[in-house]
Amino acid sequence: MSTRKYEDACGIARSLDVIGERWALLVVRELLFGPKRFTDLRSGLRGISQNVLSQRLRDLEAGGGVRRTVLGPPASTQAYELTALGNALEPVLVAMSRWGALTPAAPDSEMSNDAFALALKALFVPAPRDGFRGRVRLRLVRDAFDVSVEGVGIDVARAAGADPDLVIEGTEATVRAVLFGRLTLNDAVAAGDIAIAGDRRRAAAFLARFALPDLAAEPAP
């Protein structure tokens, strides 16, 4: 199946020639935190068919954003990963995640674990020196991420190594509800929806580092 091109020298048009098809940017989103097998990609992209995912991967490979790799040992499994060109899309996706947070979500909609990890980067709020600093392991359903906060910077990566001093465990939906003030951390813990290993006050301080964007406070271009 051939993909139509804009035949426009503008960088935006040339970008859309590669990533403008439906699902393409979401495939990139699912690969930002490391390589994945085809079945893992489908799990994170609810509603995509096998044929469409195969086509998007071929398109992204042809555009230089994705390449095939092998995971292992012990078993060698074919997977997909971003190239340097594909990884360069991260700031674009962070900006889109931040902008999208201002639009209403469909009732009962969910997001993949990787989408939520990306949203943490998008919704991080730089804070004064007395704000939370350190590393937190955020353990979600079927995955976990290490979130490191140092002053005005944040780094999010797939979890590796021993647990840090603070671990927060819960579903993506519950953690989001606490982040956005729809549920208090104490109530979530009391209900058994969030478990904390470590200091609960530090967990609350960590979660306070995230908020929905405030357009009035955004710097002028």
SULJO-V439199 format. One record per residue. N is the residue number from 0. PHI is phi in whole degrees, 0 to 359 (* if undefined). D_FIRST is the distance of its C-alpha to the first C-alpha in Angstrom with 1 decimal. Layout:
n = <N N>
phi = <PHI PHI>
d_first = <D_FIRST D_FIRST>
This chain:
n = <0 1 2 3 4 5 6 7 8 9 10 11 12 13 14 15 16 17 18 19 20 21 22 23 24 25 26 27 28 29 30 31 32 33 34 35 36 37 38 39 40 41 42 43 44 45 46 47 48 49 50 51 52 53 54 55 56 57 58 59 60 61 62 63 64 65 66 67 68 69 70 71 72 73 74 75 76 77 78 79 80 81 82 83 84 85 86 87 88 89 90 91 92 93 94 95 96 97 98 99 100 101 102 103 104 105 106 107 108 109 110 111 112 113 114 115 116 117 118 119 120 121 122 123 124 125 126 127 128 129 130 131 132 133 134 135 136 137 138 139 140 141 142 143 144 145 146 147 148 149 150 151 152 153 154 155 156 157 158 159 160 161 162 163 164 165 166 167 168 169 170 171 172 173 174 175 176 177 178 179 180 181 182 183 184 185 186 187 188 189 190 191 192 193 194 195 196 197 198 199 200 201 202 203 204 205 206 207 208 209 210 211 212 213 214 215 216 217 218 219 220>
phi = <* 273 257 289 251 282 53 231 287 303 299 296 296 294 296 293 300 262 241 275 286 304 83 300 293 287 297 300 305 290 254 297 258 133 294 218 283 303 294 291 297 297 295 276 245 296 99 277 273 299 294 293 298 301 293 296 295 296 299 291 296 296 277 88 265 226 222 275 215 233 265 145 284 281 262 271 232 291 214 233 217 280 276 301 295 293 296 293 279 304 300 295 290 298 296 292 297 294 295 295 296 275 258 291 270 295 304 62 286 238 226 291 300 293 296 292 299 293 297 299 294 289 255 294 246 302 227 299 299 274 286 301 223 134 243 235 263 257 260 257 292 68 197 210 227 261 247 250 240 225 62 265 248 221 228 235 216 298 300 209 81 290 297 285 292 233 232 243 236 178 283 304 296 291 297 300 298 289 303 260 79 277 208 278 298 299 293 295 291 298 279 81 275 227 243 237 253 129 282 295 295 292 297 296 295 296 296 287 280 233 200 295 298 243 300 294 263 292 294 292 292>
d_first = <0.0 3.8 6.6 9.7 12.8 16.3 17.9 21.0 23.3 24.4 24.0 22.9 20.0 19.0 19.3 17.1 14.3 14.4 15.8 15.3 12.6 14.4 15.9 15.3 19.0 20.2 18.6 20.6 23.6 23.7 23.8 26.5 29.3 28.2 25.7 24.5 23.2 20.1 22.5 24.4 21.4 20.7 24.5 24.5 21.5 22.9 20.6 17.3 15.7 15.1 11.4 11.0 13.3 11.6 8.4 11.0 12.9 10.5 10.0 13.8 14.6 12.9 14.9 18.0 18.9 18.5 19.5 20.4 24.0 26.5 28.9 32.4 35.1 36.3 33.0 30.1 27.0 23.5 22.7 20.9 22.9 22.7 23.5 26.2 23.6 22.2 25.9 26.7 24.9 27.7 30.0 27.2 26.6 30.4 30.9 28.3 29.9 33.3 32.2 30.6 33.9 35.5 33.3 34.2 32.5 31.8 34.7 34.6 31.4 31.0 29.4 28.5 31.1 29.1 28.6 32.4 33.2 31.3 33.2 36.4 35.7 34.8 37.9 40.4 43.6 45.7 49.3 52.8 54.2 55.5 52.0 50.5 49.7 48.6 45.9 44.9 42.8 40.8 40.1 37.6 36.3 34.7 34.7 37.1 37.2 40.0 40.7 43.0 44.8 47.0 48.4 45.7 43.0 40.8 38.7 36.6 35.5 34.8 38.3 40.0 43.6 46.5 46.7 48.2 51.3 49.2 46.6 45.2 43.5 41.8 38.7 36.4 37.4 41.1 41.0 39.2 41.9 44.6 42.9 42.7 46.2 45.4 47.2 49.9 49.6 53.0 51.9 48.6 50.7 53.4 50.8 49.4 45.9 46.3 48.2 49.6 50.9 53.1 54.8 53.6 54.8 52.6 49.6 50.4 50.7 47.3 45.6 47.5 45.5 42.5 42.3 40.1 39.7 42.6 41.4 45.1 45.4 42.3 43.3 42.9 40.3>
